[in-house]
Amino acid sequence: MFLLWLPMLLLSAVLWVMGIAVCSWMAFGRNWTDAVSNKGGRPIKVWNSKWAWLWSNDEDGVLGSVEWEEKYKARPRWGAFVWTALRNPSNNLRYVPKLNVKIDPTKITYVGNHDDPPRKPDVKPPVGDVKWAYTKHGYYSGFVYRRQLTKERHFQIRLGWKLIPKDRFGVDDNDHRKTSCGFGTQLHLFRNKG
């Protein structure tokens, strides 16, 4: 239920503030070590101290996705800081049991007008098009609302666990939510991606 959002928002906010200091220390000190991604087995870097695990990134590594790592190749410390402290704060929190959900398709219920509101459509939707969904999985729930503002840009807000109605059909093996569906907040005011 959405009543769990407040404690998770508070926990996320505290960890985000702490993460600014933790990720600064770890990134600018190059305190990372070699590891293997838990998704696909790609070689990655993770924080080299166990106490910093919550602020690390076991999927993409602290240097980020392949595209992100390439973008910040000349400035890996700055890229690692932005990736772990700002873009994906306390990313490994999604692997903490009980705080997150392993999606069981039989437990998905929803209200809304679209199976996958946050995803890029195959065909550009008309200006003013709205997609939304409130999806539940037992006590866990998530809401997403997307409105097409122009031909190229949209507004999107997402709050709660990253559940979507199409999860009732199963979760693709390549989906980062396959092993654990985390809690998140997103606000895109005028996004030109996806």
C-alpha positions as CSV (number, residue, x, y, z in Angstrom):
1,M,0.0,0.0,0.0
2,F,1.0,3.6,-0.5
3,L,1.3,4.0,3.3
4,L,4.7,2.3,3.1
5,W,5.9,5.1,0.8
6,L,6.5,7.6,3.7
7,P,8.9,5.4,5.7
8,M,10.7,4.4,2.5
9,L,10.9,8.1,1.3
10,L,12.4,9.0,4.7
11,L,14.9,6.1,4.7
12,S,15.9,7.0,1.1
13,A,16.3,10.7,2.0
14,V,18.6,9.9,5.0
15,L,20.6,7.5,2.9
16,W,20.8,10.0,0.1
17,V,22.2,12.7,2.4
18,M,24.7,10.2,3.9
19,G,25.6,9.0,0.4
20,I,26.8,12.5,-0.7
21,A,29.6,12.2,1.9
22,V,30.2,8.4,1.4
23,C,30.3,8.6,-2.4
24,S,32.5,11.7,-2.3
25,W,35.0,9.9,-0.1
26,M,34.9,6.7,-2.1
27,A,34.8,8.3,-5.6
28,F,37.4,11.0,-5.2
29,G,39.7,8.6,-3.4
30,R,39.3,6.0,-6.2
31,N,38.2,3.5,-3.5
32,W,36.9,1.0,-5.9
33,T,37.9,-2.6,-6.8
34,D,37.2,-5.1,-9.5
35,A,34.0,-7.1,-9.5
36,V,31.5,-8.8,-11.8
37,S,28.0,-7.4,-12.5
38,N,25.2,-9.4,-11.0
39,K,23.4,-8.8,-14.3
40,G,25.2,-10.3,-17.3
41,G,28.6,-10.9,-15.7
42,R,30.2,-7.7,-17.1
43,P,33.5,-6.6,-15.4
44,I,32.7,-3.6,-13.2
45,K,34.1,-1.6,-10.3
46,V,32.4,-1.5,-6.8
47,W,33.3,0.3,-3.6
48,N,36.1,-1.5,-1.9
49,S,34.7,-1.2,1.6
50,K,31.9,-3.4,2.9
51,W,30.4,-0.6,5.0
52,A,29.8,1.4,1.7
53,W,27.9,-1.5,0.0
54,L,24.5,0.3,0.1
55,W,25.9,3.2,-2.0
56,S,27.7,0.9,-4.4
57,N,26.1,-0.6,-7.6
58,D,26.2,-4.3,-8.0
59,E,24.5,-4.2,-11.4
60,D,26.3,-1.4,-13.3
61,G,29.3,-0.7,-11.0
62,V,30.2,2.6,-9.5
63,L,31.6,3.9,-12.8
64,G,28.1,3.4,-14.3
65,S,26.6,1.8,-17.3
66,V,28.7,1.2,-20.4
67,E,27.4,4.5,-21.9
68,W,28.0,6.4,-18.7
69,E,31.5,5.0,-18.2
70,E,32.4,6.1,-21.7
71,K,31.0,9.5,-21.2
72,Y,33.1,10.1,-18.1
73,K,36.2,8.2,-19.3
74,A,38.4,11.3,-18.8
75,R,36.9,12.1,-15.4
76,P,36.1,8.7,-13.8
77,R,36.0,10.1,-10.2
78,W,33.4,12.7,-11.1
79,G,31.4,10.2,-13.1
80,A,31.5,7.7,-10.2
81,F,30.3,10.4,-7.7
82,V,27.4,11.5,-9.9
83,W,26.4,7.9,-10.8
84,T,26.4,6.7,-7.2
85,A,25.5,9.8,-5.1
86,L,23.1,11.6,-7.4
87,R,21.8,9.5,-10.3
88,N,21.5,6.1,-8.4
89,P,21.7,7.0,-4.7
90,S,21.9,4.0,-2.3
91,N,21.4,1.7,-5.3
92,N,22.0,-1.5,-3.5
93,L,19.2,-0.8,-1.1
94,R,17.0,-2.7,-3.6
95,Y,18.8,-5.9,-2.6
96,V,17.9,-5.6,1.1
97,P,15.3,-8.3,1.9
98,K,11.8,-7.2,3.1
99,L,12.4,-3.6,1.9
100,N,12.0,-4.8,-1.7
101,V,10.0,-7.3,-3.6
102,K,10.8,-10.3,-5.9
103,I,8.0,-10.0,-8.4
104,D,5.5,-12.8,-8.5
105,P,3.2,-12.3,-11.5
106,T,0.3,-13.9,-9.7
107,K,0.3,-11.1,-7.1
108,I,0.1,-8.2,-9.5
109,T,-3.1,-6.1,-9.5
110,Y,-3.5,-2.6,-11.0
111,V,-5.6,0.3,-12.1
112,G,-4.6,2.5,-15.0
113,N,-4.8,2.9,-18.7
114,H,-1.5,1.3,-19.8
115,D,0.6,-1.8,-19.2
116,D,4.0,0.0,-19.2
117,P,3.5,3.8,-18.8
118,P,7.2,4.8,-18.3
119,R,8.6,3.0,-21.3
120,K,9.4,4.5,-24.7
121,P,6.5,3.9,-27.1
122,D,7.1,2.3,-30.5
123,V,5.2,5.2,-32.1
124,K,5.4,8.8,-30.8
125,P,2.2,9.5,-28.8
126,P,0.3,12.6,-29.7
127,V,0.8,15.8,-27.6
128,G,-1.4,15.6,-24.5
129,D,-1.4,11.8,-24.4
130,V,-1.5,10.5,-20.8
131,K,-0.4,7.1,-19.6
132,W,-0.7,6.1,-15.9
133,A,-0.9,3.1,-13.6
134,Y,-1.1,2.3,-9.9
135,T,0.3,-1.3,-9.5
136,K,0.2,-3.4,-6.3
137,H,2.0,-6.6,-5.3
138,G,0.8,-7.4,-1.8
139,Y,2.0,-4.6,0.5
140,Y,4.3,-3.1,-2.2
141,S,2.9,-0.6,-4.7
142,G,4.0,1.9,-7.3
143,F,2.5,4.8,-9.2
144,V,3.6,6.2,-12.6
145,Y,2.2,9.0,-14.6
146,R,3.4,10.2,-18.0
147,R,2.1,13.0,-20.2
148,Q,3.4,13.9,-23.6
149,L,4.2,17.6,-23.6
150,T,5.5,18.0,-27.2
151,K,6.4,15.7,-30.0
152,E,9.8,15.0,-28.4
153,R,9.3,15.7,-24.7
154,H,7.3,14.4,-21.8
155,F,6.6,14.9,-18.1
156,Q,6.9,11.8,-15.9
157,I,6.5,11.2,-12.2
158,R,7.1,7.8,-10.5
159,L,6.7,7.0,-6.8
160,G,6.9,3.7,-4.9
161,W,8.2,0.3,-6.0
162,K,9.0,0.1,-9.6
163,L,6.1,-2.2,-10.4
164,I,4.1,-2.0,-13.7
165,P,0.9,-3.7,-14.8
166,K,2.7,-5.9,-17.4
167,D,4.5,-7.6,-14.5
168,R,1.5,-9.8,-14.3
169,F,2.8,-11.6,-17.4
170,G,6.3,-12.1,-15.8
171,V,9.5,-10.1,-15.8
172,D,12.0,-10.4,-18.6
173,D,15.4,-11.9,-17.8
174,N,17.1,-8.7,-18.9
175,D,15.0,-6.5,-16.7
176,H,16.9,-5.1,-13.7
177,R,13.9,-5.7,-11.6
178,K,14.0,-9.5,-12.2
179,T,16.0,-10.2,-9.0
180,S,14.6,-7.5,-6.8
181,C,12.2,-4.7,-7.5
182,G,13.3,-1.6,-5.6
183,F,11.7,1.6,-4.4
184,G,12.2,4.8,-6.2
185,T,11.2,8.3,-6.9
186,Q,11.6,10.0,-10.3
187,L,10.5,13.4,-11.6
188,H,11.1,14.3,-15.2
189,L,9.7,17.8,-15.9
190,F,10.6,18.0,-19.6
191,R,12.4,14.8,-20.6
192,N,13.6,14.1,-24.1
193,K,14.5,10.4,-23.7
194,G,12.3,7.4,-24.0
